Amino acid sequence: MNKKFKLYFYIIITLISINISFSQNYRTVVSKDAAVMIKVDVEKEPKPAIVLTWLKKNLDYQYHVRKKMKEDKFWTLLATLDTNINSYRDTEVVIGESYEYEVTAFYRAKGRFVVLVNNQYVDTTLDAYWAGTGYVLAGIEVPPATENKKVLLFVDQTIANAIPNTLDLYENTLIEEGWTPIRKVVARTEKFDKDAVQSIKKMIREEYEKSSGEEIYVFLIGRIAVPYSGCIVPDGHTNNHFGAWPCDMYYGSMEEGFWTDLEDFTTYPYRDEQKNVKGDGKFDASYSYESIVLPVGRVDFYNMPIFTDSAYTEIQLIDKYLNKDIDYRTGAMKFERMGLIDDNFGASSLHNAFASGGWRYFSLFFGSDNVKELDWFTTLKNDSYLWAYGCGGGSPESAGGIGNSTQFLTTKVNAIFTVLFGSYFGDFDLKNDFMRAALASEPSILTCSWSGFPHWYFHHLDMNYPIGYSTRLTQNNWDTYYGSKASLNGQVFQLEAQGLQQIHVALMGDPTLTMYVSDIEPAKNLSVIQPKGERIKLSWQPPSESEGVFFNVYRSENAKGPFKLINKEPLNETNFIDSNLFEGELFYMVRTVKLQKTNSGSFYNQSRGIIQNFIATGVNENLANEFSFSINPNPAIISTDIKLSLPISTSLEVNIYDIHGRVIKNVINEILNSGTHSISWDLTNTDGKKVSAGIYFIKVICGTHIKVNKIIVR
């Protein structure tokens, strides 16, 4: 596709006469003009306040400030301001609540329009009025956004069989963040299969109907059946791309009533899958009608021969993706908090100002000085950006001025959250699709969305919401949020509605990812014991940077959760007694809590959890006085867990000896109940200094019995 290709979608105005000359006071409109770049400051004293400030532009002539609660659809106008004021102070706020704000900037600039003059359409440049927006979810000390969430992992059976260890490690990483993963291994479905689509949907609905209030996300891993729906052409190519499009949002809709299959559509398809006739299993619906409840994301490298014929198998690509995901979540992946924009469309004739979304959200996340307009591949090959946006005339495998799918194989791309837009490749099920190629790249891309028709809305991520939340919000949005409007009279502004609520909107990547997942350091060395006749005691060590930190304690009866919060308020101390009585296996998790400040305000963020299991059993003094213990990891680098199984209540003493037989630390000396206990040794001596690398011995005295195991410290 020629890189100069444009999607022209003009406002058509009937005029009796028109003067096509224009004032020299106004320059040509650009995408950046349509983005209001907002920053938030918050105050607690003397009265709580959220203070919005935005970047004033020379073309602006008026601002509107609106507000709503996060789940509301309609806005309340707070203020109409001239350009002498570019801030607003809201004191009608409560600490712990979050609020959404919209700032609209009205401005003048030249743009290209098709107008009707003397019964003839004329393509010309005119002075026009424009409206651009900025959005922010703001709050003061808002509670964590990722509590009580479940994720359904649908895994292609060939993938599940090939990389079980990677999948286990990925699930454990989710659990440490408070997610409850439920893995569903399903048959691989390479071609469209209506029965396979319905089978997946049935499993999702079953989980949804038995849920008890938790949010549910859906992550499709591998070649999971692709639904198709509608008769649409969101990229404007009515001659060869008009028909059914892939529709992962079907899996997120719990309203089956309008997902009918009763129509015979006349289509102009790019491929056979786009044909849509009655009874073929492809749905009639072209719009979501705000029915999407569950966020859905997909990682699928089927039919990507650019990669699989030359470098990697499909299984290897999935394995590499999940390991990137794990590295990002655990802080092993380093990146710069910056945004890159590569705009090859502009806004003069494309009034939706596609790239304005990049300016709108990247400036919120990082500040306007940390948003750069640079070439995509040549920049990202060497420089790291957390977010990157690129748009240009497209083909299935390319975007003009950006690059092509092959470059994602041959060039390193140092971004994590990406947005790409251009013709064709928003239809993600195409061979060598450009968006899916991004996810296959190295070393770091984890998400890709097709933002332009329609715009996506990412502002919730700055308060640590998962990107799946933005996916669902975009899929359901009609007129709550918009990117850009244009007018020739300054009174009636036309909204570009192409793509709004259409069924093609989909996230490529993991829907559970957040922007601040690794910012808070975890606690260390969790120990769980139950002294005789007492309740279960937990103790841990704080992170190395402990200023301003608190802790939350969670409990589950299953290793995979759900973990329920059991402390009423965040804890200052590094110990906790569980007031409940249990018998059987329990799992405890401790997470560090710390106030995080961003350009959207402040919220309490949580670290990954540290987890220990514990088995509480009834006391039976007739059991033989035998016990066992194990050490893991061994060799140890940071710490090691000493797990003990006690058949009866008894005294227990654990000491660490060096190779000369000297006691260097007493770890515990108490009477414990029967059951399994987990005791952590942080590899320090009595003075709190880390021991030297070498061989040590752990001696356990249980009543009158003694056992010794060797441990290697590295």
N, C-alpha and C positions, 0 to 999 in steps of 0.2 A: 504494500500500500504506500502510495506517495506520501512523504512526510508532511506535504503541504495540504493534504486532504483535511477538510473541515466539515463539521456537522452544522449546517446552517439551519437555524430554527428562528425565524424572524417574527417580530411583532408587526402586524399589518394594520395600519391606521388609514382611514379614509379622510382625505383632505381635499377641499375645493381648490386651493392654490397653496403653493409652498415656495419659500425662498430657500434654496439649497445652499446659499452661502452661510457661513457660520462665523461666530465671534472667535477672535484669536485668543480670548481669555481662557479658553478651555482646551486642555489637551485631550488626546484620545484615551478612553477608559482602559484600564488594565485590571487583571484579576485581583490584584492586591487591594484595589479601591473598595471592593465588595466585602472585605474582611474588617470588622471592628476588632482591634487588638486590645483585649481586656486584661487587666491585672487587678487582683483583690488584696486588700489589707483588712485584717480583722482586729477588733478591739473588745476587751472584756470590761474595762473600767473607763469612766464611771458608769457607763451604760453600754451593754453589748451593741456592737455596730459592725456592719459589713460595708466597706468603702470600695466602690468600683471606680477605677480610673482607666481611661482608654486613650489610645494614641490619636491625637488630632491630626487630620490631613487637610491640606490647603484647599481641596475641592469641597469640603463639607460645608453645609449651611444650616443643618439642624440635627438634633439627636432626640430619640425617644428611648426611655428606659422603662422596661416592663419586668414583672416578677410573677412567679407562680410557685406552688409547691411541686416537688419533683414528679409526683405521679399525676398531677393535673394536666389537662389538655389546653386550657385557655389562660391567657395572660391578663394581668391587671396593669394598666398604665400608671406608672409612678410619677413620671416627669417628662415634660417637653422642654428642651434646652436649646439655646443658641450656641454658637461655637465659641463663645467666651468661656463656657464651662464644659470641661471634659471629665467630670467626676460626679458621683452621686453617693451620698451617705444614707444608708438604710439602718434605722435604729429599731425598726419593728421586727426584731429577730430574737430568737431564743437560743442560748448555748446548747449545743447537742443536736440541733435541727439543721437540715440543709435546705437551701432555696435555689431555684433557678432564676437567672436574670438574662434578659435579652436587651442588648443595646443596638438600636437601628441608627445608622448614619445616612442622612440624605445628602446627596452631592450632585454636582453638575460636571459633565464631561461629554466629549464627542463619542458617538457610536454609529455603527452601520445599521440601517433599517431598510426594509422593503416597504414602501408606502404606495398608496394608490393615488395617482395624480392624473386628472382628466381621463379616467377609465384605463389608465395604463400603470402597471407596477414598475416602480423605479427603485433601484438599489443605490442608496446614497448615504453620505455621512452627514449626521445632524447633531446639533447640540441637544442633549437630552438630560432628563432627571433620572437619578438612580437611587436605589435603596440597598444598602448592604448591612450585614448583621454580625454580631458577636454574641456568643453564648457562654455561660459559666454556671456550674453547680458549685455554690459557695456555702460555707458554714464555719462555725467556731467549735472546735473540739468535738467533731462529729464521731460517733461510735464506728467501729470497723464495718466496712461494707461487705466483707466476705464471710459473714457468719451464716451457718445453717444452710449450706449449699451441697447439692448432690450433682454428680456428673455421670451420665450414662456413656460408657465407652463402647461403641460398636466397632469390633475389630474383625476385619477380613480374616477368615480362618487360615489362609496360607501365611498371613503375617503373624497371627497368634502362634502358630506352630513353629515358626522360624526364629522368632526373637522373644521368647518368654521372659528371659532375664531383663531385657530392656523394658518390657511392658511392666514387669513387677517393680522395677526401679522408678519408672514414671509414676505408677500408682502410689508408691510410698511417698514420692515428692508431693503429690496432690494431698495425701492424707496429712502430711506435716503442715500444709497450709490451711487445714480445716475442711477440705472437701471430703465428701464421701463418694468414692468411685464405685461404680457397679459395672463390671465388665460383661459384655455380651459378645460371645464369639459367634459369628454368622457366616453363612456361605458367601463366597466370592461371587460377585455378579458383574460380569464384564459388559454385557449388552443390556439394553432396557428390558426390564422384566417386571410387569405390573404386580405379579404375585409376590416377588421378593420385596417390592416397595411396601406392599400391604403387610407383609410379615414384620418388617422393621417397625412400621407404624403401630402395629398391634402391641409389640413389646414396649414401645415408648408409652403408649396409652396406659398399659397395665401398671407401669411404674408411676405414672402421673396420678392415676386414680387411687393408688394406695399410699401416696405421699401424705405427710401430715404437716403441711405448711412450708416445707423447705423449698427453696428455689431449685429448679432442675435445669441443667445444661446438657446438651447432647454433642458429643464429639465423635465424628465418623473417621475411622482410621483404616486406610486401605481402600480396596474397591468395594465399597458399600453401594447398594442399589441406588441409582440416581432417579428421583422422580422428575417428571416433566409436566408442564401445565401451560394453559393459556394460548393466546394467539397475539403475540406482541412483537415490537421491533424497537426496543429501547435505544439501540444505537443508530436508528434512523435509516437503515438499509432495507427499505421496503421491497426492493427488487430481488433480494437474495438472502435475507436473514429474518424473514417474517414468519413466525409460527410459534410452536411450543418452545420454551426455554427450560433449562435445568431449574429445579424448584426445591432446593433443600429446605426452604421455609415450610414446606408441607409437613415435614417432620415436627416442626415446632408449633403447629396449629392444632388445637384440641376441639375445634368446631368443624365437624365433618359435613355439615349441612350443605355448604356451597362448593365442596370439592366433588362436583359431579363429573360425569363422563357421558354427556348426552348430545354434544354438538359435533357437526361435521364442519370443520373450518377450512376455508380456502387459504392455503399457505404458499409462501414463496421461500422454501427452506434452503439453508446452506448445506444441510445433510438430512438424511432420512429421519433421524430422531425428532426433527422439528415438525414433521407431519402430525396432524392431530385430528382424528376422526372418532366418531362415536364408538364406544366400547373397546378402544385400544389400550385403556389403562392410563392414558394421559388426561389430565384434568382439564375442565373448561375454564376454570378461574384464571383471570389475568391480573387480579389485584388481591391483596391480602385482606382488605377491609378491616384492618386493625385486629386481626384474629390471632396474631402470633404471640404465643405464651412462653415458649421455650427457646432460648438462644441455641443455635446450631452452628457448628464449624466443621470443616472437612479438610483432611490431608489425604490426597489421592494422587498417585503417580502412575496410574494406568494410562496406556496409550501416549507415553512420553518417549518415543524412540530416540530423540536427540540425546537423552541421558542413558536410556537402557540399552541402546545398540552400541554404545561406545565406551561407557565408563562404569555404570553401576547397574545392578539389578533393582527392580522395584522394591524388593525387600530391603536392600541396603539403603535406598533412599529414605524409606520410612524409618529405619533404624537410626540413620544420621539425623533425621528431623527430630525424633524423640530425644536423642542425646543433646542436640542443640537446645531443645526446650528445657531439659533438666539443667543444663549449664546456666541458662539464663535465670531460672528460678532460684538456683542455689548460690548465685553470685559469682560463679566461675567465669561467666562471659562479661567482658569489660566493654563499655560503650560510653560515648559522650552524650550528654543530655542536650541534643541539638536537633534541628529539623532542616531538611533539604527540600527544595522545590525546583523542579525542572518543568516549566510551563511552555508547551509548544502549541497551545491553542490561543491564549489570550482571551479577551472579553469583548472586543469591539463589535463583532458580529455574533459571537456566541455569548448571549447575555446572561447565561447561567453562571458565567465566570468560574469554570470548573476548579481551577487551582486556588480559588479563594478559600476553599476548605482547608488547604494546607496552611495558608497564612492565618486563618481564623484560629486553628487549634494549636499549631506549633508555637505561635506567639504566646498563647495562654500557657502552654506547658513550660516553655523555656525562656520567655521574654523575647521581644522582637529583635534584639541584637543577636540572638542565637539562632535565627532563621536565615538561611542562606539560599540564594537563587543561583544554582550551579548545575553543571552537567551531571547527569545521573551516574553513569558507569565510571567515567574518568575520575570523579570525586570519590565515590563510594569504594572504589578499588583500594584506596589508601586511607581514607578518613572515615571515622566512625560517627554515625548519626543514629539516635534512637528511633527517629521517624524520618521517612522519605516519601515524597509525593512526586509522581511524574505523569504527564499526560501528553498525547499527541495522536495524530491520525493513525488508526490501527489496522491490523490484520490479526488473524488468530495467534500469530507468533511474534508480534512486534507492536511497538508504538513509535510513531515518527518522532525523531529527535531524541528518543530515549535509547532504544536498542531493540534487540530481539532475544528470543528464547535461548539461542545458542550461547549468547554472552553470559547468561546465568550459569552455564556449564563451564565456560572458559575463564571467567573473570570473578574474582572475589568481590562480594557485595556486603559492605559492613553497615548494614541497617538491620533493625529488628521488626518494627511495625512499618509496613509499606502500604501505599495507596497508588494504584495505577489505573489510568483511564484512557480509553481509545476504542475505536470500533472493533467489533467481533469478539475480542478475548474476554469480555464480560460473560459470554457463554462459556463457562468454565470447563465444559465437558468436551471441548474441541481437542483434537490431536495437537500435542506440543503447546498447549495453551500457555500464554505469556504469564498469567497470574500464577498458575501452578508451577511453572518453571522457576518463578521467584522463590518459592518454598523449597525447591530442590537445590538451591544454590548454597554455597559456602561463604562465610562461616556462620551466618547468624539470622537470616530472615525467618520469621516465625508466623507472620500474618500478612495477608494481602487482600484488599477490598477494591471494588470497582466503583469509585466515587466520582460522580459527575451527573449522570442521569440515573438515580437522583444523587444529591449530596448526601454524604454520611455525616453523623453528628457524634463526635468523640469526646465532648467536654467532660463527661462523667468520669473518664479515666484519670483525670487529675485529682479526683478524690478517691482513687484506687478501686473503682469499679472494674470488673472484667470487661474485655473488649466484646464479649458476647452480649453484654447489656446494650452497648451501642449498636450492635447488629440488629437486635430485636427492635430497639427504638426507631432505627432507620426504616426497617421493614414496615412498621406500623404508621410512620409519620405521613400525614397529608399536608396540613397547613400550620401545624404547631411551630415547626422550624422551617426556615428557608434560607437559601444562599444569596440570591440577588434578584432584584426587580428593576424594571425600566419603565419610563414614562416619557411621552413627548409633551405633556402639558403640566406635569408636576402635581397632578391631582389623582389620576387613575394609573396605578402601577400594575403592570402585568407580571404575574408569576409564571416562570417556566415550570410547567407541571410534568414534563416528560420524565418518566421513570418512577414517579411517586407511587408508592405502595405496590408497584408491579412485582410480580412473583420471581423475578430474576435475582433480586438482591440476596447475596450470599457471602459468607465469610470463608475465605481459604485460610485455614490455620486453626489453632487451638483456641476455643472460645473462652477458656478459663483464665487466660493470661491477663495480668495487671501490670501497671507501670512502676510500682514501687515494691515489688515482691521481695526483693533482697536487701532493702534499705536498713532493716532492723536486725541487729545481731542476735542470734539465739542465746538462750541460757545454756549452761553446760552441766554435765555430770549429774543427771537425775538419779536419785536413789529412792527406792520404795521398800519400806519394811513395815512389819507389824509386831511390835513388842508384845510379850505375853500379857493377855488381859486388857490390851489397849486397842485403839483404833489404828487404821492404816496411816502411816506417816510418810510424807514426801519431803525431800530436801534436794536442793540444787545449788549450783553456783551461778552468779550473775554473769552477764557478758563482760568483756574486758572494758568496754565503755558503759559504765553503769549509771551515769548521771541522768536523772529524769526518767528512769525506767520503772515499770511495774510488771506484774506477771499475772497471767490467767492460767487456771488449771482446768483441764478437761478430763472426762472419764468416758470410757466405752467398754462394752462387754464383747466387742468384736475388734479384731486387729485393724479392720478396714473402716471402722466407724459405724454409725455416726458418733463423733465425740461431742459430748454435752458439757457446757460450761458449768462448773460446780462451785466456784467462788462467787459471792454476791457482788463484790467490788474488786477492782484490780488490787493486787497485793503488793505491799512495800517489802515484805519479808521474803526470804528465800526458803521458806518451809511452809507446809500446809498439812493439816490433819483432816482426813475425810470423815465426816461425821456419820456417814451411812455405814451400815453393816452389810457385808456381802459374803457369799461363799461361792467359790469358783474363780475362773480366770477373769482378770480385769486388765485394762490398758489405760495408762495415765499419760497425759501429754501436758507439757508446760510450754507456754509461749510468752516471749517478752513483748511488752506493750510500751509504746512510746508515742508521744505527740509529734506528728509530722506536719511541717508547714510547707505549703506550695503556693503557687500563684492563684489558687482558688480558695485559700483560707487555711484551716487546720483540721486534721482528723487524727484519730488514734489508729496507728498502724501496728500490725503484729508481725513478729518474726515467724520463721518456720518453727515447728514444734520439736521438742525432744521427747521421745516416747519410751516408756518402760512398761513391760507386762508384770503382773503379780498374780499369784494364785493363793487365795485364802481358802483354807479347808477347815472343817470341824476338828476339834481336838480329840485325838484317840490315843490315849497313853499306852494302849496295848501294842501299838506298832513297834516293830523292831527298831532299835536305835541305830539306824543306818541313814546316812545322808550323802548327798553328792553335790559337787559344785563344778562350774565351768567358767572359762574366761574368754571373753570376746570383746574386741579383737585381740589377737595374739599372733604376731607381734603388734605392739601398740605404739601409736605416734602421739596422740593427744590425750586419750583417756581409755580406760577399759572397764567393762562391766563384769562384776563377779556375781553370777547367778547361783543361788543355793536352793536346794530342795530339802526341806526339813520334815521328817515324818511326824514329829511331835514338837510340842513347845519345849524349848530348851535354851540354855545359855549359849551365846555365840560370840566368838572373838576372832577377828581377822587381822593379821599382822603381815607387813611386807618386810622381807629380809633381803639384804644384799648378798653377794657371793661369799662374803667373809662371815656370814651368819649374824650380822648385826641387825637389830630391828631399826628400820628407818621410818616406819609409820604404823600407828595403830588406826585401822580404818573404822572398826566398830567393836563395841563390847557391851552387848545388851542381851536380855532375854527376849526371844522372838517366838511368835506363834508358829505352829506348823504351817506348811505351805511353801510356795516359791517366793523368794525375795531377790531383789536386784539391788546391788550395792555398787556404786561407782567409785573408782580410784582415778584421780586426775593426774597420776604420775608425779606427784610432788611428795617431798619428805615432810617430817614434822615441822620444819621451819617454813613450809609453804613454797620451797624452791623445787623446780622441776629436777628430777633425778637424771643422772647422766645415762647415755645410751649403754645398754649392756644386759646382762642376765640377772633376774631377780626371782624371788620365790614368794608365793602367797601361801601362808599357813593359816588354815581354818581349824579352830578348836570348837567342836560342837559337843557340849556336855563333856563326856570322857573320851570322845573320839577325835582323832587328829588326821587331817589330810593336807598334803602339800602339792602344789602345782607350780611349774616353772613358767615365767613370762619373760618375753624379750621386749625391751624398750628400745625404740629407734629414735 
